Amino acid sequence: MEVLLDYILTPQLFILIFVVILLKSSIKFVPQNRAYLVERFGKYQSTKEAGLNFIVPFIDRIAADRSLKEQAVDVPEQSAITKDNISLHVDGVLYFRVLDPYKATYGVDDYVFAVTQLAQTTMRSELGKMELDKTFEERDQLNTNIVTSINDASGPWGIQVLRYEIKDIVPPNSVMEAMEAQMKAERVKRAQILESEGDRQAAINRAEGAKQSVVLAAEADKAEQVLKAEGEAKAILAVAEAQAEALRKVGEAADTEEGQKAIQLDLATKAIEAKQAIAKESSIVLLPDGNTEAASLVTQAMAIINKMNNKD
């Protein structure tokens, strides 16, 4: 026991223990995406990044440990007044990260609290520039404006705001009821417009159908009249051709002696039939003179035929 105590109380052991404590105090392992700020005699000395680092024991100390990761901070609900004097309750989420650990430590006392307060005031300011309807329609633009304003103000703090997302926008109950009534009226209006458009299109379709029916009927009547006219023309042409052929054959027959006798007989017969018809229809009968007798008529007709034959 005494030998053990003598060994423990030896100067070599004290030196060994002192060296171990010294090494432990001087060696610092910094995790990934973190930064240690080292102060020497109370004054900023350096920033230690991820990996193995050394400091001077008993002189240097770790003043701050800053995370370089992206951080999400809940922005508490607050009231804001829009451009058209509507009071809203708005909350959101702020995403940011530390770019400069030195500024985040020595430029502001609590950068998380500072950037959260700045997000609230900026959100109230941006909502005051917009009307109520625009806050719902242009939420992305509102988020972008808030991020831009916060980054302009938080530059000296070494903070970069990546995005801001509005979670809820809650208007008063009276405004909610008015908005619901407006949406209901809009839905009824759209339904009526769609119904009237349907009736209008149906009327147009019926009118187009009637128009097409009239056009088709007119075209059919036109085609019928054209075909009828063509048929009548062909019939007239056929009759004319038949008469011409008959006259030609009569002329050929009249050129002979037998034909002339036949013509004389035919003309005499027709003259007698004409006189009989006149006698039946009239109570007054005129006696024929020499110029109107059947024989004289036949003689005159034969003279005309002979003259035409002589010309031919």
Protein Blocks (a to p, Z undefined) as FASTA:
>chain_A
ZZmmmmmmpmklmmmmmmmmmmmmmpccddehiacdddeehiafbdcdedjddddehkbc
cfbdcdfbdcdddddddddddfkopacddddddddddfblmlmmmmpmblmlmmmmmmmm
mmmmmmmmpcfklmmmmmmmmmmmmmmmmmmmmmmnopacfbdcdfbdcddfklmmmmmm
mmmmmmmmmmmmmmmmmmmmmmmmmmmmmmmmmmmmmmmmmmmmmmmmmmmmmmmmmmmm
mmmmmmmmmmmmmmpmklmmmmmmmmmmmmmmmmmmmmmmpcbdcdddfklgmklmmmmm
mmmmmmmmmmZZ
